[in-house]
Amino acid sequence: EAQLVESGGGSVQPGGSLRLSCEASGFDFRGTDMSWVRQAPGKGPEWLSLINYLGDHTWYANSVKGRFTVYRENAMRMLYLQMNDLQPEDTAMYYCSRGYNRYVPPRDYWGQGTQVTVSP
């Protein structure tokens, strides 16, 4: 059974940084494109980034381009999201997911999520 476990969320002030981690198990992580998705309270899910299975191609939503960086360590079955210059509008639950091109993946592709809160 595919399992994704996110960690690294927390509370930060505007302009701060966080690094999210995602540990994968139960599927062929090395051969799977991976995504990050977020969902703010009262809003629909938003696709943020996609990294191909080799880790040498990445894509980002305009809302996070230039501030967020996705990368992976296949040997460790780990996915990461480095988030810089965080702003209050980045407050959301963040999920790693098996990739679904540059779209929000089906909900059963996601992990359980980690909360990120950005406030003064």
DRENZA-498992 format. One line per field, with one value per atom (N, C-alpha, C, O, CB): residue number from 1; residue in one letter; chain; atom name; x, y, z. Coordinates in nm, 2 decimals. Glycine has a CB too. Layout:
// DRENZA-498992
num	(NUM|...)
residu	(A|...)
chaine	(A|...)
atome	(CA|...)
xx	(X|...)
yy	(Y|...)
zz	(Z|...)
***
This chain:
// DRENZA-498992
num	(1|1|1|1|1|2|2|2|2|2|3|3|3|3|3|4|4|4|4|4|5|5|5|5|5|6|6|6|6|6|7|7|7|7|7|8|8|8|8|8|9|9|9|9|9|10|10|10|10|10|11|11|11|11|11|12|12|12|12|12|13|13|13|13|13|14|14|14|14|14|15|15|15|15|15|16|16|16|16|16|17|17|17|17|17|18|18|18|18|18|19|19|19|19|19|20|20|20|20|20|21|21|21|21|21|22|22|22|22|22|23|23|23|23|23|24|24|24|24|24|25|25|25|25|25|26|26|26|26|26|27|27|27|27|27|28|28|28|28|28|29|29|29|29|29|30|30|30|30|30|31|31|31|31|31|32|32|32|32|32|33|33|33|33|33|34|34|34|34|34|35|35|35|35|35|36|36|36|36|36|37|37|37|37|37|38|38|38|38|38|39|39|39|39|39|40|40|40|40|40|41|41|41|41|41|42|42|42|42|42|43|43|43|43|43|44|44|44|44|44|45|45|45|45|45|46|46|46|46|46|47|47|47|47|47|48|48|48|48|48|49|49|49|49|49|50|50|50|50|50|51|51|51|51|51|52|52|52|52|52|53|53|53|53|53|54|54|54|54|54|55|55|55|55|55|56|56|56|56|56|57|57|57|57|57|58|58|58|58|58|59|59|59|59|59|60|60|60|60|60|61|61|61|61|61|62|62|62|62|62|63|63|63|63|63|64|64|64|64|64|65|65|65|65|65|66|66|66|66|66|67|67|67|67|67|68|68|68|68|68|69|69|69|69|69|70|70|70|70|70|71|71|71|71|71|72|72|72|72|72|73|73|73|73|73|74|74|74|74|74|75|75|75|75|75|76|76|76|76|76|77|77|77|77|77|78|78|78|78|78|79|79|79|79|79|80|80|80|80|80|81|81|81|81|81|82|82|82|82|82|83|83|83|83|83|84|84|84|84|84|85|85|85|85|85|86|86|86|86|86|87|87|87|87|87|88|88|88|88|88|89|89|89|89|89|90|90|90|90|90|91|91|91|91|91|92|92|92|92|92|93|93|93|93|93|94|94|94|94|94|95|95|95|95|95|96|96|96|96|96|97|97|97|97|97|98|98|98|98|98|99|99|99|99|99|100|100|100|100|100|101|101|101|101|101|102|102|102|102|102|103|103|103|103|103|104|104|104|104|104|105|105|105|105|105|106|106|106|106|106|107|107|107|107|107|108|108|108|108|108|109|109|109|109|109|110|110|110|110|110|111|111|111|111|111|112|112|112|112|112|113|113|113|113|113|114|114|114|114|114|115|115|115|115|115|116|116|116|116|116|117|117|117|117|117|118|118|118|118|118|119|119|119|119|119|120|120|120|120|120)
residu	(E|E|E|E|E|A|A|A|A|A|Q|Q|Q|Q|Q|L|L|L|L|L|V|V|V|V|V|E|E|E|E|E|S|S|S|S|S|G|G|G|G|G|G|G|G|G|G|G|G|G|G|G|S|S|S|S|S|V|V|V|V|V|Q|Q|Q|Q|Q|P|P|P|P|P|G|G|G|G|G|G|G|G|G|G|S|S|S|S|S|L|L|L|L|L|R|R|R|R|R|L|L|L|L|L|S|S|S|S|S|C|C|C|C|C|E|E|E|E|E|A|A|A|A|A|S|S|S|S|S|G|G|G|G|G|F|F|F|F|F|D|D|D|D|D|F|F|F|F|F|R|R|R|R|R|G|G|G|G|G|T|T|T|T|T|D|D|D|D|D|M|M|M|M|M|S|S|S|S|S|W|W|W|W|W|V|V|V|V|V|R|R|R|R|R|Q|Q|Q|Q|Q|A|A|A|A|A|P|P|P|P|P|G|G|G|G|G|K|K|K|K|K|G|G|G|G|G|P|P|P|P|P|E|E|E|E|E|W|W|W|W|W|L|L|L|L|L|S|S|S|S|S|L|L|L|L|L|I|I|I|I|I|N|N|N|N|N|Y|Y|Y|Y|Y|L|L|L|L|L|G|G|G|G|G|D|D|D|D|D|H|H|H|H|H|T|T|T|T|T|W|W|W|W|W|Y|Y|Y|Y|Y|A|A|A|A|A|N|N|N|N|N|S|S|S|S|S|V|V|V|V|V|K|K|K|K|K|G|G|G|G|G|R|R|R|R|R|F|F|F|F|F|T|T|T|T|T|V|V|V|V|V|Y|Y|Y|Y|Y|R|R|R|R|R|E|E|E|E|E|N|N|N|N|N|A|A|A|A|A|M|M|M|M|M|R|R|R|R|R|M|M|M|M|M|L|L|L|L|L|Y|Y|Y|Y|Y|L|L|L|L|L|Q|Q|Q|Q|Q|M|M|M|M|M|N|N|N|N|N|D|D|D|D|D|L|L|L|L|L|Q|Q|Q|Q|Q|P|P|P|P|P|E|E|E|E|E|D|D|D|D|D|T|T|T|T|T|A|A|A|A|A|M|M|M|M|M|Y|Y|Y|Y|Y|Y|Y|Y|Y|Y|C|C|C|C|C|S|S|S|S|S|R|R|R|R|R|G|G|G|G|G|Y|Y|Y|Y|Y|N|N|N|N|N|R|R|R|R|R|Y|Y|Y|Y|Y|V|V|V|V|V|P|P|P|P|P|P|P|P|P|P|R|R|R|R|R|D|D|D|D|D|Y|Y|Y|Y|Y|W|W|W|W|W|G|G|G|G|G|Q|Q|Q|Q|Q|G|G|G|G|G|T|T|T|T|T|Q|Q|Q|Q|Q|V|V|V|V|V|T|T|T|T|T|V|V|V|V|V|S|S|S|S|S|P|P|P|P|P)
chaine	(A|A|A|A|A|A|A|A|A|A|A|A|A|A|A|A|A|A|A|A|A|A|A|A|A|A|A|A|A|A|A|A|A|A|A|A|A|A|A|A|A|A|A|A|A|A|A|A|A|A|A|A|A|A|A|A|A|A|A|A|A|A|A|A|A|A|A|A|A|A|A|A|A|A|A|A|A|A|A|A|A|A|A|A|A|A|A|A|A|A|A|A|A|A|A|A|A|A|A|A|A|A|A|A|A|A|A|A|A|A|A|A|A|A|A|A|A|A|A|A|A|A|A|A|A|A|A|A|A|A|A|A|A|A|A|A|A|A|A|A|A|A|A|A|A|A|A|A|A|A|A|A|A|A|A|A|A|A|A|A|A|A|A|A|A|A|A|A|A|A|A|A|A|A|A|A|A|A|A|A|A|A|A|A|A|A|A|A|A|A|A|A|A|A|A|A|A|A|A|A|A|A|A|A|A|A|A|A|A|A|A|A|A|A|A|A|A|A|A|A|A|A|A|A|A|A|A|A|A|A|A|A|A|A|A|A|A|A|A|A|A|A|A|A|A|A|A|A|A|A|A|A|A|A|A|A|A|A|A|A|A|A|A|A|A|A|A|A|A|A|A|A|A|A|A|A|A|A|A|A|A|A|A|A|A|A|A|A|A|A|A|A|A|A|A|A|A|A|A|A|A|A|A|A|A|A|A|A|A|A|A|A|A|A|A|A|A|A|A|A|A|A|A|A|A|A|A|A|A|A|A|A|A|A|A|A|A|A|A|A|A|A|A|A|A|A|A|A|A|A|A|A|A|A|A|A|A|A|A|A|A|A|A|A|A|A|A|A|A|A|A|A|A|A|A|A|A|A|A|A|A|A|A|A|A|A|A|A|A|A|A|A|A|A|A|A|A|A|A|A|A|A|A|A|A|A|A|A|A|A|A|A|A|A|A|A|A|A|A|A|A|A|A|A|A|A|A|A|A|A|A|A|A|A|A|A|A|A|A|A|A|A|A|A|A|A|A|A|A|A|A|A|A|A|A|A|A|A|A|A|A|A|A|A|A|A|A|A|A|A|A|A|A|A|A|A|A|A|A|A|A|A|A|A|A|A|A|A|A|A|A|A|A|A|A|A|A|A|A|A|A|A|A|A|A|A|A|A|A|A|A|A|A|A|A|A|A|A|A|A|A|A|A|A|A|A|A|A|A|A|A|A|A|A|A|A|A|A|A|A|A|A|A|A|A|A|A|A|A|A|A|A|A|A|A|A|A|A|A|A|A|A|A|A|A|A|A|A|A|A|A|A|A|A|A|A|A|A|A|A|A|A|A|A|A|A|A|A|A|A|A|A|A|A|A|A|A|A|A|A)
atome	(N|CA|C|O|CB|N|CA|C|O|CB|N|CA|C|O|CB|N|CA|C|O|CB|N|CA|C|O|CB|N|CA|C|O|CB|N|CA|C|O|CB|N|CA|C|O|CB|N|CA|C|O|CB|N|CA|C|O|CB|N|CA|C|O|CB|N|CA|C|O|CB|N|CA|C|O|CB|N|CA|C|O|CB|N|CA|C|O|CB|N|CA|C|O|CB|N|CA|C|O|CB|N|CA|C|O|CB|N|CA|C|O|CB|N|CA|C|O|CB|N|CA|C|O|CB|N|CA|C|O|CB|N|CA|C|O|CB|N|CA|C|O|CB|N|CA|C|O|CB|N|CA|C|O|CB|N|CA|C|O|CB|N|CA|C|O|CB|N|CA|C|O|CB|N|CA|C|O|CB|N|CA|C|O|CB|N|CA|C|O|CB|N|CA|C|O|CB|N|CA|C|O|CB|N|CA|C|O|CB|N|CA|C|O|CB|N|CA|C|O|CB|N|CA|C|O|CB|N|CA|C|O|CB|N|CA|C|O|CB|N|CA|C|O|CB|N|CA|C|O|CB|N|CA|C|O|CB|N|CA|C|O|CB|N|CA|C|O|CB|N|CA|C|O|CB|N|CA|C|O|CB|N|CA|C|O|CB|N|CA|C|O|CB|N|CA|C|O|CB|N|CA|C|O|CB|N|CA|C|O|CB|N|CA|C|O|CB|N|CA|C|O|CB|N|CA|C|O|CB|N|CA|C|O|CB|N|CA|C|O|CB|N|CA|C|O|CB|N|CA|C|O|CB|N|CA|C|O|CB|N|CA|C|O|CB|N|CA|C|O|CB|N|CA|C|O|CB|N|CA|C|O|CB|N|CA|C|O|CB|N|CA|C|O|CB|N|CA|C|O|CB|N|CA|C|O|CB|N|CA|C|O|CB|N|CA|C|O|CB|N|CA|C|O|CB|N|CA|C|O|CB|N|CA|C|O|CB|N|CA|C|O|CB|N|CA|C|O|CB|N|CA|C|O|CB|N|CA|C|O|CB|N|CA|C|O|CB|N|CA|C|O|CB|N|CA|C|O|CB|N|CA|C|O|CB|N|CA|C|O|CB|N|CA|C|O|CB|N|CA|C|O|CB|N|CA|C|O|CB|N|CA|C|O|CB|N|CA|C|O|CB|N|CA|C|O|CB|N|CA|C|O|CB|N|CA|C|O|CB|N|CA|C|O|CB|N|CA|C|O|CB|N|CA|C|O|CB|N|CA|C|O|CB|N|CA|C|O|CB|N|CA|C|O|CB|N|CA|C|O|CB|N|CA|C|O|CB|N|CA|C|O|CB|N|CA|C|O|CB|N|CA|C|O|CB|N|CA|C|O|CB|N|CA|C|O|CB|N|CA|C|O|CB|N|CA|C|O|CB|N|CA|C|O|CB|N|CA|C|O|CB|N|CA|C|O|CB|N|CA|C|O|CB|N|CA|C|O|CB|N|CA|C|O|CB|N|CA|C|O|CB|N|CA|C|O|CB|N|CA|C|O|CB|N|CA|C|O|CB|N|CA|C|O|CB|N|CA|C|O|CB|N|CA|C|O|CB|N|CA|C|O|CB|N|CA|C|O|CB)
xx	(0.08|0.00|0.09|0.18|-0.09|0.06|0.13|0.11|0.00|0.10|0.22|0.21|0.30|0.42|0.24|0.25|0.33|0.32|0.20|0.29|0.43|0.42|0.50|0.62|0.48|0.43|0.49|0.53|0.47|0.39|0.63|0.68|0.74|0.77|0.77|0.77|0.84|0.76|0.81|0.91|0.63|0.54|0.56|0.63|0.40|0.50|0.51|0.46|0.40|0.65|0.49|0.45|0.57|0.68|0.38|0.57|0.68|0.62|0.50|0.76|0.71|0.67|0.69|0.76|0.76|0.62|0.64|0.79|0.86|0.56|0.83|0.97|1.05|1.17|1.03|0.99|1.07|1.07|1.01|1.00|1.13|1.15|1.12|1.13|1.30|1.08|1.06|1.10|1.09|0.91|1.14|1.16|1.07|1.07|1.31|0.98|0.89|0.96|1.03|0.76|0.93|0.99|0.87|0.77|1.09|0.89|0.79|0.86|0.94|0.71|0.83|0.88|0.78|0.67|0.91|0.83|0.75|0.77|0.89|0.77|0.67|0.68|0.57|0.47|0.69|0.59|0.48|0.46|0.36|0.36|0.54|0.53|0.67|0.76|0.42|0.67|0.80|0.84|0.82|0.79|0.89|0.92|1.02|1.00|0.97|1.12|1.22|1.16|1.22|1.33|1.06|1.00|0.87|0.80|0.96|0.85|0.72|0.75|0.83|0.64|0.69|0.69|0.61|0.52|0.62|0.65|0.59|0.55|0.61|0.69|0.45|0.40|0.38|0.38|0.26|0.37|0.32|0.19|0.18|0.43|0.10|-0.03|-0.05|0.00|-0.14|-0.13|-0.17|-0.32|-0.38|-0.09|-0.38|-0.52|-0.53|-0.50|-0.61|-0.58|-0.60|-0.75|-0.83|-0.58|-0.77|-0.91|-1.01|-1.00|-0.92|-1.12|-1.22|-1.20|-1.28|-1.26|-1.08|-1.05|-1.02|-1.00|-0.92|-1.02|-1.00|-0.85|-0.77|-1.05|-0.81|-0.66|-0.59|-0.65|-0.64|-0.47|-0.38|-0.26|-0.18|-0.35|-0.24|-0.11|0.00|-0.01|-0.12|0.11|0.23|0.35|0.41|0.27|0.38|0.51|0.50|0.43|0.63|0.58|0.60|0.75|0.82|0.52|0.80|0.93|0.93|0.86|1.02|1.01|1.00|1.08|1.14|1.06|1.06|1.11|1.26|1.32|1.07|1.34|1.48|1.52|1.63|1.55|1.43|1.47|1.54|1.59|1.55|1.54|1.62|1.53|1.57|1.71|1.40|1.30|1.20|1.15|1.23|1.17|1.07|0.98|1.02|1.15|0.87|0.77|0.70|0.69|0.66|0.66|0.60|0.48|0.47|0.70|0.39|0.28|0.33|0.43|0.17|0.27|0.31|0.32|0.40|0.23|0.23|0.22|0.34|0.36|0.09|0.42|0.53|0.66|0.77|0.51|0.66|0.78|0.88|0.84|0.74|1.00|1.11|1.12|1.22|1.08|1.02|1.03|1.04|1.10|0.91|0.98|0.98|1.07|1.07|0.83|1.13|1.21|1.18|1.19|1.36|1.15|1.12|1.25|1.31|1.00|1.28|1.39|1.36|1.28|1.53|1.44|1.42|1.55|1.65|1.32|1.54|1.65|1.60|1.54|1.72|1.62|1.56|1.61|1.54|1.58|1.74|1.80|1.73|1.73|1.95|1.69|1.63|1.47|1.41|1.67|1.42|1.27|1.21|1.11|1.21|1.28|1.24|1.21|1.28|1.35|1.11|1.08|1.08|1.05|0.94|1.12|1.14|1.07|1.06|1.29|1.04|0.99|1.06|1.02|0.84|1.15|1.21|1.13|1.11|1.36|1.08|0.99|1.06|1.09|0.86|1.08|1.15|1.05|0.95|1.28|1.08|1.00|0.85|0.77|1.02|0.82|0.68|0.59|0.64|0.67|0.47|0.38|0.25|0.22|0.35|0.17|0.04|-0.04|-0.11|-0.04|-0.04|-0.13|-0.07|-0.14|-0.13|0.04|0.10|0.04|0.07|0.25|-0.03|-0.09|-0.18|-0.28|-0.16|-0.16|-0.24|-0.19|-0.08|-0.23|-0.26|-0.21|-0.14|-0.19|-0.33|-0.02|0.06|0.07|0.09|0.21|0.06|0.06|0.16|0.17|-0.08|0.23|0.30|0.21|0.12|0.44|0.24|0.15|0.23|0.32|0.03|0.18|0.22|0.18|0.07|0.17|0.26|0.24|0.12|0.08|0.36|0.07|-0.05|-0.03|-0.12|-0.19|0.08|0.12|0.11|0.15|0.02|0.07|0.06|-0.08|-0.12|0.12|-0.14|-0.28|-0.29|-0.20|-0.38|-0.39|-0.42|-0.44|-0.54|-0.53|-0.36|-0.39|-0.51|-0.57|-0.27|-0.56|-0.67|-0.64|-0.52|-0.71|-0.73|-0.71|-0.64|-0.56|-0.84|-0.66|-0.60|-0.46|-0.39|-0.68|-0.40|-0.26|-0.18|-0.06|-0.24|-0.25|-0.19|-0.15|-0.20|-0.28|-0.06|-0.03|-0.13|-0.24|0.11|-0.10|-0.19|-0.17|-0.26|-0.17|-0.06|-0.04|0.04|0.05|-0.17|0.09|0.15|0.11|0.11|0.31|0.08|0.03|0.14|0.24|-0.06|0.12|0.21|0.13|0.03|0.28|0.17|0.10|0.20|0.31|0.04|0.17|0.25|0.18|0.08|0.30|0.23|0.16|0.27|0.37|0.05|0.24|0.33|0.35|0.42|0.28)
yy	(-0.12|0.00|0.12|0.14|0.00|0.22|0.34|0.43|0.44|0.42|0.48|0.56|0.68|0.67|0.49|0.80|0.92|0.99|1.01|1.02|1.03|1.09|1.22|1.22|1.00|1.33|1.46|1.51|1.47|1.56|1.59|1.66|1.79|1.82|1.56|1.87|1.99|2.12|2.23|1.99|2.10|2.22|2.29|2.24|2.18|2.41|2.49|2.63|2.66|2.49|2.71|2.85|2.94|2.92|2.89|3.03|3.12|3.26|3.28|3.07|3.36|3.50|3.52|3.45|3.60|3.62|3.65|3.68|3.74|3.78|3.62|3.63|3.51|3.50|3.75|3.43|3.31|3.20|3.20|3.27|3.09|2.97|2.85|2.84|2.96|2.74|2.61|2.51|2.54|2.59|2.39|2.28|2.17|2.12|2.24|2.13|2.02|1.89|1.89|2.04|1.78|1.65|1.55|1.57|1.59|1.45|1.35|1.22|1.20|1.39|1.13|0.99|0.90|0.89|0.94|0.83|0.75|0.60|0.56|0.78|0.52|0.38|0.31|0.37|0.33|0.18|0.10|0.11|0.06|0.13|0.18|0.19|0.22|0.25|0.30|0.22|0.24|0.39|0.46|0.19|0.44|0.59|0.63|0.74|0.62|0.55|0.59|0.61|0.68|0.48|0.54|0.55|0.63|0.63|0.41|0.72|0.79|0.94|0.99|0.75|1.02|1.16|1.20|1.13|1.23|1.31|1.35|1.49|1.58|1.32|1.52|1.66|1.71|1.63|1.67|1.84|1.90|1.97|2.04|2.00|1.96|2.03|2.10|2.05|1.92|2.20|2.26|2.30|2.31|2.39|2.31|2.35|2.44|2.40|2.22|2.56|2.66|2.64|2.58|2.80|2.68|2.67|2.73|2.85|2.73|2.66|2.71|2.72|2.78|2.84|2.67|2.68|2.54|2.45|2.77|2.54|2.41|2.38|2.47|2.41|2.26|2.23|2.30|2.33|2.08|2.33|2.40|2.32|2.29|2.54|2.28|2.22|2.32|2.43|2.16|2.28|2.37|2.33|2.42|2.37|2.20|2.17|2.02|1.94|2.20|1.99|1.86|1.83|1.92|1.83|1.72|1.68|1.54|1.45|1.68|1.53|1.40|1.29|1.32|1.41|1.17|1.06|1.06|1.01|0.93|1.12|1.13|1.25|1.25|1.14|1.34|1.46|1.57|1.66|1.43|1.55|1.65|1.75|1.83|1.58|1.74|1.83|1.87|1.78|1.78|2.00|2.05|2.15|2.22|2.11|2.16|2.26|2.32|2.25|2.20|2.45|2.52|2.60|2.65|2.61|2.61|2.71|2.85|2.87|2.68|2.94|3.08|3.14|3.22|3.16|3.09|3.15|3.12|3.19|3.09|3.02|2.98|2.98|2.96|2.84|3.01|3.00|3.11|3.22|3.03|3.07|3.16|3.16|3.21|3.30|3.11|3.10|2.96|2.94|3.17|2.87|2.73|2.64|2.67|2.67|2.54|2.45|2.31|2.27|2.48|2.22|2.08|2.00|2.03|2.03|1.90|1.81|1.68|1.66|1.87|1.58|1.44|1.37|1.40|1.36|1.27|1.18|1.04|0.98|1.20|0.98|0.86|0.74|0.65|0.82|0.75|0.64|0.63|0.53|0.66|0.75|0.76|0.76|0.76|0.88|0.75|0.76|0.88|0.88|0.63|1.00|1.12|1.23|1.24|1.17|1.31|1.42|1.55|1.54|1.41|1.66|1.78|1.90|1.90|1.81|2.00|2.13|2.24|2.26|2.14|2.30|2.42|2.54|2.58|2.44|2.61|2.72|2.84|2.85|2.70|2.94|3.07|3.19|3.18|3.09|3.29|3.41|3.38|3.43|3.48|3.31|3.27|3.39|3.49|3.17|3.39|3.50|3.45|3.33|3.57|3.53|3.48|3.40|3.31|3.60|3.44|3.36|3.22|3.14|3.44|3.19|3.05|2.96|2.84|3.05|3.02|2.94|2.84|2.87|3.03|2.71|2.60|2.47|2.46|2.60|2.36|2.23|2.19|2.20|2.13|2.13|2.09|1.94|1.87|2.16|1.89|1.75|1.71|1.78|1.70|1.60|1.55|1.44|1.39|1.48|1.41|1.33|1.26|1.31|1.41|1.14|1.09|1.19|1.25|0.95|1.20|1.31|1.28|1.16|1.33|1.38|1.37|1.49|1.57|1.39|1.48|1.59|1.72|1.72|1.60|1.83|1.96|1.99|2.10|2.07|1.89|1.91|1.86|1.79|1.83|1.90|1.84|1.69|1.65|1.91|1.61|1.46|1.42|1.50|1.39|1.30|1.25|1.24|1.22|1.11|1.26|1.27|1.15|1.16|1.29|1.03|0.91|0.90|0.80|0.79|0.99|1.00|1.07|1.06|1.06|1.15|1.24|1.17|1.06|1.36|1.23|1.20|1.26|1.31|1.23|1.26|1.31|1.46|1.53|1.24|1.52|1.66|1.71|1.64|1.72|1.83|1.90|2.05|2.11|1.89|2.11|2.24|2.35|2.34|2.26|2.45|2.56|2.69|2.71|2.57|2.76|2.89|3.00|3.00|2.87|3.11|3.22|3.34|3.38|3.24|3.40|3.52|3.60|3.55|3.47|3.73|3.82|3.78|3.85|3.97)
zz	(0.00|0.00|0.00|0.08|0.12|-0.09|-0.10|0.02|0.07|-0.23|0.08|0.20|0.18|0.14|0.32|0.22|0.21|0.35|0.39|0.10|0.41|0.54|0.54|0.52|0.65|0.55|0.55|0.69|0.79|0.49|0.69|0.82|0.78|0.67|0.89|0.89|0.87|0.87|0.86|0.74|0.88|0.89|1.02|1.11|0.87|1.03|1.15|1.13|1.03|1.21|1.23|1.22|1.20|1.27|1.35|1.11|1.08|1.05|1.03|0.96|1.06|1.03|0.88|0.82|1.11|0.83|0.69|0.66|0.73|0.65|0.54|0.50|0.55|0.51|0.55|0.63|0.68|0.59|0.48|0.81|0.63|0.55|0.63|0.75|0.50|0.55|0.61|0.50|0.38|0.65|0.54|0.45|0.49|0.60|0.46|0.40|0.42|0.36|0.26|0.35|0.43|0.39|0.37|0.44|0.50|0.29|0.26|0.25|0.16|0.14|0.33|0.33|0.25|0.29|0.47|0.15|0.07|0.09|0.12|-0.08|0.09|0.10|0.03|0.00|0.25|-0.01|-0.06|-0.21|-0.26|0.01|-0.28|-0.42|-0.48|-0.41|-0.46|-0.62|-0.69|-0.69|-0.79|-0.83|-0.58|-0.57|-0.67|-0.73|-0.43|-0.70|-0.80|-0.94|-1.02|-0.80|-0.96|-1.10|-1.11|-1.20|-1.14|-1.00|-1.00|-0.99|-0.90|-0.87|-1.08|-1.06|-0.94|-0.90|-1.19|-0.87|-0.74|-0.75|-0.81|-0.63|-0.67|-0.66|-0.52|-0.43|-0.73|-0.50|-0.38|-0.41|-0.52|-0.32|-0.32|-0.33|-0.19|-0.09|-0.36|-0.19|-0.07|-0.07|-0.18|-0.04|0.05|0.06|0.18|0.29|0.07|0.15|0.25|0.30|0.23|0.20|0.43|0.48|0.39|0.35|0.62|0.36|0.28|0.13|0.06|0.33|0.09|-0.05|-0.11|-0.03|-0.07|-0.24|-0.31|-0.31|-0.28|-0.45|-0.34|-0.34|-0.46|-0.56|-0.36|-0.44|-0.54|-0.56|-0.47|-0.49|-0.69|-0.73|-0.72|-0.76|-0.87|-0.66|-0.64|-0.73|-0.79|-0.50|-0.73|-0.80|-0.84|-0.79|-0.71|-0.94|-0.99|-1.02|-1.07|-1.13|-0.98|-1.01|-1.08|-1.03|-0.88|-1.18|-1.25|-1.17|-1.07|-1.39|-1.21|-1.13|-1.12|-1.02|-1.20|-1.21|-1.20|-1.11|-1.06|-1.34|-1.10|-1.02|-1.10|-1.04|-0.91|-1.23|-1.31|-1.39|-1.47|-1.41|-1.37|-1.43|-1.32|-1.25|-1.55|-1.31|-1.21|-1.28|-1.37|-1.09|-1.22|-1.27|-1.15|-1.04|-1.37|-1.16|-1.04|-1.08|-1.20|-0.98|-0.99|-1.01|-1.00|-0.93|-0.90|-1.07|-1.07|-0.93|-0.90|-1.16|-0.84|-0.71|-0.62|-0.53|-0.64|-0.66|-0.58|-0.65|-0.59|-0.52|-0.78|-0.86|-0.81|-0.79|-1.01|-0.80|-0.75|-0.60|-0.55|-0.80|-0.53|-0.38|-0.33|-0.22|-0.32|-0.40|-0.35|-0.45|-0.57|-0.35|-0.39|-0.46|-0.42|-0.31|-0.44|-0.52|-0.49|-0.54|-0.64|-0.57|-0.45|-0.49|-0.42|-0.34|-0.45|-0.46|-0.41|-0.39|-0.46|-0.50|-0.30|-0.28|-0.30|-0.21|-0.14|-0.42|-0.45|-0.36|-0.32|-0.59|-0.33|-0.25|-0.11|-0.05|-0.24|-0.06|0.07|0.06|0.16|0.14|-0.06|-0.08|-0.02|0.05|-0.02|-0.04|0.03|-0.08|-0.18|0.13|-0.05|-0.13|-0.04|0.08|-0.20|-0.10|-0.01|-0.09|-0.21|0.02|-0.01|-0.06|0.03|0.14|-0.06|-0.03|0.04|0.01|-0.11|-0.01|0.11|0.09|0.16|0.28|0.16|0.07|0.12|0.10|0.02|0.04|0.17|0.16|0.18|0.10|0.02|0.28|0.30|0.34|0.40|0.42|0.29|0.31|0.37|0.36|0.18|0.43|0.50|0.40|0.44|0.55|0.27|0.18|0.15|0.08|0.05|0.20|0.19|0.30|0.30|0.20|0.40|0.51|0.45|0.38|0.61|0.48|0.43|0.48|0.55|0.27|0.46|0.48|0.35|0.24|0.51|0.37|0.25|0.24|0.34|0.26|0.12|0.10|-0.01|-0.11|0.06|0.01|-0.10|-0.16|-0.10|-0.06|-0.29|-0.37|-0.48|-0.53|-0.42|-0.52|-0.64|-0.75|-0.75|-0.67|-0.85|-0.95|-1.04|-1.06|-1.03|-1.10|-1.19|-1.29|-1.31|-1.11|-1.36|-1.45|-1.36|-1.25|-1.57|-1.42|-1.35|-1.31|-1.32|-1.44|-1.25|-1.20|-1.06|-1.01|-1.29|-0.99|-0.86|-0.87|-0.94|-0.79|-0.81|-0.82|-0.74|-0.66|-0.76|-0.77|-0.69|-0.54|-0.51|-0.74|-0.46|-0.31|-0.26|-0.17|-0.24|-0.32|-0.26|-0.30|-0.26|-0.31|-0.38|-0.41|-0.30|-0.30|-0.55|-0.22|-0.12|0.01|0.04|-0.09|0.08|0.22|0.31|0.27|0.26|0.44|0.54|0.56|0.62|0.67|0.52|0.52|0.64|0.75|0.51|0.63|0.74|0.73|0.62|0.73|0.84|0.85|0.84|0.91|0.97|0.76|0.75|0.78|0.72|0.61|0.88|0.92|0.91|0.98|1.06|0.84|0.82|0.88|0.82|0.67|0.99|1.05|1.12|1.16|1.14|1.13|1.20|1.35|1.42|1.19)
***
